[in-house]
Every structure is written in C-alpha cells, then in structure tokens.
C-alpha cells in the first residue's frame, strides 16, 4: 500500500507519500496549480503515481470551523473526483481543519523558519500532517493492506 496525501489549495497542491506499511508519511513536493486556467498539476500527479506505485489518494477535506462545507471543500471534492476518474484508484478524505495552522506553528516554533522559507514548504508539511493523521486513524484505505 502506498497512499498519496494531498493538500489541495488554490495555487498549490502539497504532496506526501506513505511508506509501504502505511505507518509514516513523508513530504514529497509542492505542485503549482492555476485554477483559473484549469491547470491542476495532474500530469505531475500521474508521474508520481507511476514512480511511487501509488494505490490510493487521501485528500484533506477543508471543512469550516462550524463543520459546514464551503467552496474549498467543494473544490477538494472535485479534485478527488478527477483523480478517481483519471487513475481508477480509490480516494478518501480526512478533515484537515487547522493542519496548515499546525504546520505553520511547527515551522516557527521548532525550526524557527523565516516566513519566506515557510511559504515554500507549508503545503508539503500540511500534506504530511493530513496523511499521517489518516494513517494514525486507520482510515478506510489502510484496511485494504491488512
């Protein structure tokens, strides 16, 4: 089992990959996207699926703090639908509220990273947190590996 964790934003997609046992998540990269031009980085995702032998996708589901679904949630779902259609692999979602905030806090407190450097890695770290939370929770896609 190799799950690709994605933090889908309006300008970038943070990418993380699980180890083969589904215990840990590691950051891979940040893929630039342009929603206005319908460029979603899917060519690069396809390369990663092939290269890393991906068996499924985990996307952050950015609910509002009051548990409602907003525009970003809908866009994340649409991205997941595109992935499922394009790759014929399972897609699952996990509540990602505050993962970017947590990633930013980790970078400032633990690494004392400058704002400019944080901006370059924040989405990748958020993808790691999304995927690690999913693995720790024993999400649906982890069950197929047992």
C-alpha positions in Angstrom: 0.0 0.0 0.0 1.3 3.4 -1.0 -1.0 6.3 -0.3 -0.5 9.8 -1.8 -1.7 12.5 0.6 -2.7 15.8 -1.0 -3.3 19.2 0.5 -5.2 20.9 -2.4 -5.1 24.7 -2.3 -6.0 27.4 -4.9 -2.4 27.8 -6.0 -0.5 24.7 -5.0 -1.0 21.0 -4.1 1.1 19.7 -1.2 2.1 16.1 -1.7 3.1 13.4 0.8 3.6 9.6 0.4 3.1 6.8 2.9 5.7 4.1 3.5 4.7 0.7 2.1 3.4 -0.5 5.5 1.2 2.6 6.0 2.9 3.7 9.2 4.5 7.0 8.3 4.0 9.9 5.9 6.9 11.8 4.2 6.8 15.0 2.2 7.4 14.8 -1.5 6.9 18.1 -3.1 4.6 21.1 -3.9 2.9 21.1 -7.3 1.9 24.6 -8.6 -1.6 24.8 -10.0 -3.7 27.5 -11.6 -7.4 27.1 -11.1 -8.3 30.0 -13.4 -6.5 28.3 -16.3 -7.8 24.8 -15.4 -4.2 23.6 -14.7 -4.4 21.2 -11.8 -1.0 19.6 -11.8 -2.5 16.2 -12.9 0.4 15.5 -15.3 2.8 15.7 -12.3 0.4 13.6 -10.2 0.4 11.0 -12.9 4.2 10.8 -12.9 4.2 10.4 -9.1 1.5 7.7 -9.2 3.7 5.7 -11.7 7.1 6.4 -10.0 5.9 5.8 -6.4 3.5 2.9 -7.1 0.5 4.7 -5.6 -2.5 2.6 -4.6 -4.8 5.4 -3.4 -5.3 9.0 -2.6 -6.0 10.8 0.7 -7.2 14.4 0.4 -7.7 17.0 3.1 -11.3 17.9 3.4 -11.2 21.6 4.5 -14.5 22.0 6.5 -15.3 25.3 8.1 -14.8 25.5 11.8 -18.6 25.1 12.4 -18.4 21.8 10.4 -20.1 23.2 7.4 -18.9 22.7 3.8 -17.6 25.7 1.9 -16.1 26.5 -1.5 -12.7 25.0 -0.7 -14.3 21.7 0.4 -16.2 21.5 -2.9 -13.1 22.1 -4.9 -11.2 19.5 -2.9 -14.0 17.0 -3.6 -14.0 17.9 -7.3 -10.2 17.3 -7.4 -10.7 13.9 -5.8 -13.4 13.0 -8.3 -10.9 14.0 -11.1 -8.2 11.7 -9.5 -10.6 8.8 -9.2 -11.8 9.1 -12.8 -8.3 9.6 -14.2 -6.4 6.9 -12.3 -9.1 4.4 -11.3 -7.7 4.4 -7.8 -9.6 4.8 -4.5 -9.9 8.3 -3.0 -10.7 9.1 0.6 -10.9 12.3 2.6 -10.0 13.4 6.1 -10.9 16.5 8.0 -8.0 18.9 7.6 -9.1 21.8 9.8 -6.1 23.5 11.3 -3.5 21.4 9.6 -2.0 24.4 7.9 -2.1 26.3 11.2 -0.4 23.3 12.9 2.2 23.1 10.1 3.0 26.8 10.4 3.3 26.5 14.2 5.7 23.6 13.8 7.9 25.6 11.4 8.0 28.7 13.6 8.4 27.0 17.0 10.6 24.0 16.2 12.6 25.1 13.2 12.4 28.9 13.6 11.9 29.1 9.9 11.6 32.5 8.2 8.3 33.5 6.7 9.7 33.2 3.1 11.0 29.7 3.7 7.8 28.6 5.5 5.8 29.7 2.4 7.9 27.3 0.3 7.3 24.2 2.5 4.0 24.8 4.3 1.7 23.0 1.9 4.0 19.9 1.7 4.1 19.8 5.5 0.3 20.2 5.6 0.0 17.2 3.2 2.3 15.2 5.6 0.0 16.0 8.5 -3.1 15.1 6.6 -1.7 11.8 5.5 -0.2 11.0 8.9 -3.5 11.8 10.7 -5.3 9.5 8.2 -2.8 6.6 8.8 -3.0 7.1 12.6 -6.8 7.0 12.4 -6.8 3.8 10.4 -8.7 5.3 7.5 -10.7 3.2 5.1 -7.8 2.8 2.5 -5.5 1.4 5.2 -7.8 -1.5 5.7 -7.1 -3.0 2.3 -3.5 -3.5 3.3 -4.3 -5.8 6.2 
